[in-house]
């Protein structure tokens, strides 16, 4: 859906009541990124960085994650073709810059901006370390328990927190009526994950988080993923969660065995190109997984 001509705003609004929302949004083409409608006015946007989720009607607007400022501005210009009102809700699934650097594009036009408290703390800490706090838009609302909920129009949105995983502040964002869950970087589809030990990541608990997600949601749930390897989609079903859970479990099992055999981290990084039992994860990036698993098992971090 790249590089098509915009429909006129007046045509969008005039026809909104007559054209099903999926068809309406699918007919809008964009120069920079791609809009992907899923169902019940919820979809995702891809350009550069972590996948953005959205809810869009002529009366309500929700955005989940923001990539970088230019990409967020591109998205906002697209959304403004249908809705010129302030955002009802901006959610950050976690603090990493490819999910939050675009926050600043929404400054002054967001009613509520929410993240887990740990995500807020991490974002602020990293920005201060880079002397970049003035260019950050931090959440104005945080929570520390297992969930936070809001109602936007006819959609119920719940953020679920299940402990440290990719970082110590990752949330799953459930659009309940649409039955769509934005997983943020809790899901890397057939791509070696970034495991941020500096922000409290924990592989063992990440496995439990994915298990919890599979038990919480049903077989009709559509999951939006933070990242995917080339040739793989950034959306899917429970089978994809199971596959990534399998990768993480096999990573820990492999590292435990290697440590017991007396192998060093340097030896492993020089020789290992694939985690046994998880052949779909291949290519560059395995060293990040080996580093993190070593830290967790050997150094207890």
C-alpha positions as CSV (number, residue, x, y, z in Angstrom):
1,X,0.0,0.0,0.0
2,X,2.9,2.4,-0.7
3,X,2.8,5.6,-2.7
4,X,-0.8,5.9,-3.6
5,X,-2.7,9.1,-3.7
6,X,-4.6,10.3,-0.6
7,X,-8.3,10.4,-0.6
8,X,-9.6,13.9,0.1
9,X,-10.5,14.4,3.7
10,X,-14.0,15.4,2.8
11,X,-14.5,12.2,0.9
12,X,-13.3,10.2,3.8
13,X,-15.5,11.8,6.3
14,X,-18.5,11.9,4.0
15,X,-18.2,8.2,3.2
16,X,-17.2,7.0,6.6
17,X,-20.7,6.0,7.6
18,X,-21.3,4.1,4.3
19,X,-17.9,2.3,3.8
20,X,-16.8,-0.4,6.2
21,X,-13.8,0.8,8.2
22,X,-11.4,-1.9,6.9
23,X,-12.3,-1.1,3.3
24,X,-12.1,2.7,4.0
25,X,-8.6,2.5,5.5
26,X,-7.3,0.0,3.0
27,X,-8.2,2.5,0.3
28,X,-5.9,5.2,1.8
29,X,-2.4,5.1,0.4
30,X,0.7,6.7,1.9
31,X,4.0,7.9,0.7
32,X,6.3,7.0,3.5
33,X,5.0,4.0,5.5
34,X,2.3,1.5,5.3
35,X,-1.1,1.4,7.1
36,X,-2.4,-2.1,7.7
37,X,-6.1,-2.3,8.9
38,X,-6.9,-5.4,10.8
39,X,-10.5,-5.2,12.2
40,X,-12.8,-3.0,14.2
41,X,-10.9,0.2,13.3
42,X,-7.6,-1.2,14.7
43,X,-4.4,-1.9,12.7
44,X,-0.7,-1.2,12.5
45,X,1.8,1.0,10.8
46,X,5.2,0.1,9.5
47,X,8.0,2.3,8.4
48,X,11.3,2.4,10.5
49,X,11.5,1.0,14.0
50,X,9.2,-0.9,16.2
51,X,5.7,-1.6,14.8
52,X,3.1,1.1,15.6
53,X,-0.4,0.1,16.6
54,X,-3.5,2.4,16.1
55,X,-7.2,2.7,16.6
56,X,-8.7,5.2,14.1
57,X,-12.3,6.5,13.7
58,X,-13.5,10.0,12.8
59,X,-14.2,10.6,16.6
60,X,-11.4,8.7,18.4
61,X,-7.7,8.1,18.0
62,X,-5.2,5.8,19.8
63,X,-1.5,5.2,19.0
64,X,0.7,2.5,20.4
65,X,4.5,3.3,20.1
66,X,5.9,6.0,17.9
67,X,9.1,4.9,16.1
68,X,11.2,8.0,15.4
69,X,10.1,11.7,15.0
70,X,10.0,11.7,11.2
71,X,8.0,8.5,11.1
72,X,5.6,9.6,13.8
73,X,5.0,12.8,11.8
74,X,4.3,10.8,8.7
75,X,1.8,8.7,10.6
76,X,0.2,11.7,12.1
77,X,-0.3,13.3,8.7
78,X,-2.1,10.1,7.6
79,X,-4.3,9.9,10.7
80,X,-5.2,13.6,10.2
81,X,-6.9,12.7,6.9
82,X,-9.6,11.1,8.9
83,X,-9.4,12.6,12.4
84,X,-8.2,16.1,13.4
85,X,-9.0,15.7,17.1
86,X,-6.4,15.2,19.9
87,X,-5.3,11.7,20.6
88,X,-7.4,10.0,23.2
89,X,-4.5,7.8,24.2
90,X,-0.8,7.3,23.5
91,X,0.8,4.1,24.8
92,X,4.4,3.1,25.0
93,X,5.0,-0.6,25.3
94,X,8.5,0.0,26.7
95,X,11.2,2.7,26.6
96,X,13.5,1.8,23.7
97,X,14.1,4.7,21.3
98,X,12.7,2.9,18.2
99,X,9.4,2.9,20.1
100,X,9.4,6.2,21.9
101,X,11.5,8.7,19.9
102,X,8.5,9.8,17.9
103,X,6.5,10.6,21.1
104,X,7.6,14.3,20.7
105,X,5.5,14.6,17.5
106,X,2.4,14.2,19.7
107,X,3.4,16.8,22.2
108,X,0.4,18.9,23.2
109,X,-2.2,16.8,21.3
110,X,-2.5,13.8,23.6
111,X,-5.1,13.5,26.4
112,X,-3.4,10.6,28.1
113,X,0.1,9.2,27.6
114,X,0.7,5.9,29.5
115,X,3.4,3.4,30.1
116,X,4.5,1.1,32.9
117,X,6.4,2.9,35.7
118,X,9.6,0.9,34.9
119,X,9.4,2.0,31.3
120,X,9.0,5.6,32.4
121,X,12.1,5.2,34.6
122,X,14.1,3.6,31.9
123,X,13.2,6.2,29.3
124,X,14.1,9.1,31.6
125,X,17.4,7.4,32.7
126,X,18.5,6.8,29.2
127,X,17.5,10.3,28.0
128,X,19.4,11.9,30.9
129,X,22.5,9.8,30.2
130,X,22.4,11.1,26.6
131,X,21.7,14.7,27.7
132,X,18.5,14.5,25.6
133,X,15.7,14.9,28.1
134,X,14.5,18.1,26.4
135,X,13.7,16.2,23.2
136,X,11.8,13.4,25.0
137,X,8.1,13.2,25.7
138,X,7.7,11.1,28.8
139,X,4.3,9.5,29.8
140,X,2.1,11.6,32.0
141,X,0.4,8.5,33.4
142,X,2.1,5.3,34.8
143,X,1.0,2.2,36.6
144,X,2.9,-0.4,38.7
145,X,0.4,-3.3,39.0
146,X,-0.6,-6.0,36.6
147,X,-3.0,-4.0,34.5
148,X,-4.3,-0.6,33.5
149,X,-7.5,0.0,31.5
150,X,-9.3,2.8,29.6
151,X,-12.3,3.0,27.4
152,X,-12.0,4.9,24.1
153,X,-15.3,5.1,22.2
154,X,-16.7,1.6,22.0
155,X,-13.3,0.0,22.6
156,X,-11.9,-1.3,25.9
157,X,-8.1,-1.1,26.0
158,X,-6.1,-2.9,28.7
159,X,-2.4,-2.9,29.3
160,X,-1.1,-6.1,30.9
161,X,2.3,-6.3,32.7
162,X,3.7,-9.7,33.7
163,X,7.2,-8.9,34.9
164,X,10.7,-8.6,33.3
165,X,11.2,-9.9,29.9
166,X,12.7,-7.9,27.0
167,X,13.1,-5.2,29.6
168,X,11.6,-4.8,33.0
169,X,8.8,-2.5,31.7
170,X,7.1,-4.3,28.8
171,X,3.4,-4.3,28.4
172,X,0.9,-6.1,26.2
173,X,-1.8,-3.8,24.8
174,X,-5.2,-5.5,24.4
175,X,-7.9,-3.9,22.2
176,X,-10.5,-6.1,23.8
177,X,-13.5,-5.8,21.4
178,X,-11.3,-6.0,18.3
179,X,-9.4,-8.9,20.1
180,X,-6.0,-7.5,18.9
181,X,-2.9,-7.5,21.2
182,X,0.1,-5.3,20.5
183,X,3.0,-7.2,22.0
184,X,5.7,-4.6,21.5
185,X,9.1,-6.2,21.8
186,X,7.8,-9.1,23.7
187,X,7.6,-10.6,20.2
188,X,10.4,-10.9,17.7
189,X,9.0,-13.0,14.9
190,X,11.8,-15.3,13.6
191,X,14.4,-12.6,14.4
192,X,17.1,-12.8,17.1
193,X,15.8,-10.6,19.9
194,X,17.5,-7.7,21.7
195,X,17.6,-8.7,25.4
196,X,18.3,-5.5,27.3
197,X,20.0,-6.6,30.5
198,X,20.8,-3.0,31.3
199,X,17.0,-2.4,31.7
200,X,16.2,-5.5,33.7
201,X,15.6,-8.1,31.0
202,X,15.1,-11.7,32.1
203,X,14.9,-14.6,29.6
204,X,13.5,-17.1,32.0
205,X,10.6,-14.8,32.9
206,X,10.1,-13.8,29.3
207,X,9.2,-17.5,28.6
208,X,6.6,-17.2,31.4
209,X,5.2,-14.0,30.0
210,X,4.7,-15.6,26.6
211,X,3.0,-18.6,28.3
212,X,0.7,-16.2,30.1
213,X,-0.1,-14.4,26.9
214,X,-1.1,-17.7,25.3
215,X,-3.3,-18.6,28.2
216,X,-4.9,-15.1,28.5
217,X,-5.9,-14.7,24.9
218,X,-7.9,-17.0,22.5
219,X,-7.3,-18.6,19.2
220,X,-9.0,-15.7,17.3
221,X,-6.6,-13.1,18.8
222,X,-4.5,-11.2,16.3
223,X,-1.0,-10.3,17.8
224,X,1.0,-7.4,16.5
225,X,4.8,-7.9,16.9
226,X,7.4,-5.3,17.6
227,X,9.8,-6.8,15.0
228,X,10.1,-9.6,12.5
229,X,12.9,-10.9,10.3
230,X,12.9,-10.3,6.6
231,X,10.1,-12.3,4.9
232,X,8.1,-12.7,8.1
233,X,5.0,-10.7,9.1
234,X,4.7,-8.4,12.1
235,X,1.4,-9.9,13.0
236,X,0.3,-13.5,13.7
237,X,-1.3,-15.9,16.1
238,X,-0.6,-18.0,19.1
239,X,1.6,-20.4,17.1
240,X,4.1,-17.6,16.6
241,X,4.2,-16.9,20.4
242,X,4.8,-20.6,20.9
243,X,7.6,-20.6,18.4
244,X,9.4,-17.6,20.1
245,X,8.8,-19.1,23.5
246,X,10.5,-22.3,22.1
247,X,13.5,-20.2,20.9
248,X,14.0,-18.6,24.3
249,X,13.6,-21.9,26.2
250,X,16.1,-23.6,23.9
251,X,18.5,-20.7,24.3
252,X,18.6,-21.2,28.0
253,X,18.8,-25.0,27.8
254,X,21.6,-24.7,25.3
255,X,23.6,-22.2,27.4
256,X,23.1,-24.3,30.6
257,X,24.5,-27.4,28.8
258,X,27.4,-25.4,27.3
259,X,28.4,-24.0,30.7
260,X,28.3,-27.4,32.3
261,X,30.6,-28.6,29.5
262,X,33.1,-25.9,30.4
263,X,32.8,-23.8,27.2
264,X,33.6,-20.1,27.3
265,X,31.4,-17.3,26.0
266,X,34.1,-16.4,23.4
267,X,34.1,-20.0,22.1
268,X,30.4,-20.1,21.8
269,X,30.2,-16.7,20.0
270,X,32.9,-17.9,17.5
271,X,31.1,-21.2,16.6
272,X,27.4,-21.0,17.2
273,X,25.2,-19.8,14.4
274,X,21.9,-21.5,15.4
275,X,20.2,-22.5,18.7
276,X,19.5,-26.2,18.6
277,X,15.7,-26.8,18.4
278,X,15.0,-23.3,17.0
279,X,16.2,-23.4,13.3
280,X,13.9,-20.7,12.1
281,X,16.0,-18.1,14.0
282,X,19.1,-17.6,11.8
283,X,21.3,-14.9,10.3
284,X,22.9,-12.1,12.2
285,X,22.3,-11.2,15.8
286,X,22.8,-14.5,17.7
287,X,25.6,-13.0,19.7
288,X,23.2,-10.8,21.6
289,X,21.2,-13.8,22.7
290,X,24.4,-15.7,23.8
291,X,25.6,-12.6,25.8
292,X,22.3,-12.3,27.6
293,X,21.9,-16.0,28.3
294,X,25.5,-16.1,29.6
295,X,24.9,-13.2,31.9
296,X,21.7,-14.8,33.2
297,X,23.1,-18.2,33.9
298,X,26.8,-17.6,34.7
299,X,26.7,-14.1,36.3
300,X,23.2,-14.3,37.7
301,X,22.2,-11.0,36.1
